[in-house]
Amino acid sequence: MLTLLLFALQTSTIGENMTFTHKGEEIKTVQRSELSLPPFEESMIDQNKYLQLVEGLEADMHEEPINATLDEYGNLVSEKMGHKLNRKKLKESVYSSFFAKRSARIEIPLETIYPRVDTELLASIRTKKISHYITYFNSRNKERTHNINLASEAINNHVVFPGETFSFNQVVGKRTVDKGYLPAPVIVRGELTEGVGGGICQVSSTLFNAVDLAGVKILERYSHSRRVPYVPPNRDATVSWYGPDFTFSNKYTQPLLIRSKVIGGQLVVVIYSSDTLDIKKREVPSAPEKLPKEVNAKKND
């Protein structure tokens, strides 16, 4: 009799699995017992175990959207939708299967994450060039040129919406070796020294002059502790991950598109917007075209 009872209990749980799928493909399978709360296996779900399941599925399925961009020739590159776990619908499906005490195949419910910038928006703000600024550098300095290229690519195609604040540090991110940045001369407390990410401040300074020319509201800008050769005096914008940032806000009613590109020994930043935008440009002095004299930073430590 006892043997029959044990056999009945075993067979009652056989096959009580939840298989989670995405587009028909199996992602994860859990047994009903893995979610139950002892000693109430038949009637209660362990919330900690359920949360672990949800977070695992979230990590597997989450995909960030990709904004529409312009390629190097100015052609539109379409956006890509992202998706995240729909926790409410997942809970309904899991709880229904658990309390029904039956096996189930659950298609993981997802929510669409829309990109901030789509092709329709980008097409409407790429037509009117409202300002541009060019600075010059020695392209033979490979490390510095490499860093300038990385930071330039980071701000390229960035859209600043009306009323939004642009932060150079947030957009470019931390300048580290892991992200590809190389040691190059930087100014620290008035002295020239070697540091990862040297050259980045030329990108922030070029951007500052381009957006200042466009008449945006500058919120935060700091000059270097000593003069830099790639912009006129007091026209630089020093940045550091653990220090100063360069920020501005878009005071206009239309989004602003930042285009940044390295051409040989030139860094070109162009600001675009809608044909309907009416701006009042500021007067900004041009950058010197004469290449700055190279300094061996290691000799100045």
TACORRA-V268489 format. One record per backbone hydrogen bond with DSSP energy under -1.0 kcal/mol. CO is the residue of the C=O (numbers start at 1). NH is the residue of the N-H. Records with the same first field share a line. If there is no record, write none. Layout:
# TACORRA-V268489
CO->NH ; NH
This chain:
# TACORRA-V268489
1->5
2->6
3->7
4->8
5->9
6->10
7->11
8->12
13->16
15->17
16->32
17->104
18->30
19->106
20->27 ; 28
21->108
22->25
25->22
28->20
30->18
31->34
32->35
35->46
37->40
40->43 ; 44
44->37
46->50
47->51
48->52
49->53
50->54
51->55
52->56
53->57
54->58
55->59
56->60
57->61
58->62
63->83
66->80
69->77
71->74
75->71
77->69
80->66
82->113
83->63
84->111
85->87
86->90
87->91
88->92
89->93
90->94
91->95
92->96
93->97
94->98
95->99
96->100
97->102
104->19
106->21
109->86
111->84
113->82
117->68
118->122
119->123
120->124
128->273
131->271
133->269
135->267
138->141
140->142
141->145
142->146
143->147
144->148
145->149
146->150
147->151
148->152
149->153
150->154
151->155
152->156
155->158
158->258
160->256
161->164
164->250
166->248
167->171
168->172
169->173
174->176
176->181
177->180
182->197
184->195
186->193
188->191
191->188
193->186
195->184 ; 198
197->200
199->202
200->204
201->205
202->206
203->207
204->208
205->209
206->210
207->211
208->212
209->213
211->216
212->215
213->282
217->249
220->247
222->238
232->235
240->243
244->240
246->168
247->219 ; 220
248->166
249->217
250->163
256->160
257->272
258->157
259->270
261->268
263->266
265->137
266->263
267->135
268->261
269->133
270->259
271->130 ; 131
272->257
273->128
274->277
295->297
296->299
297->300
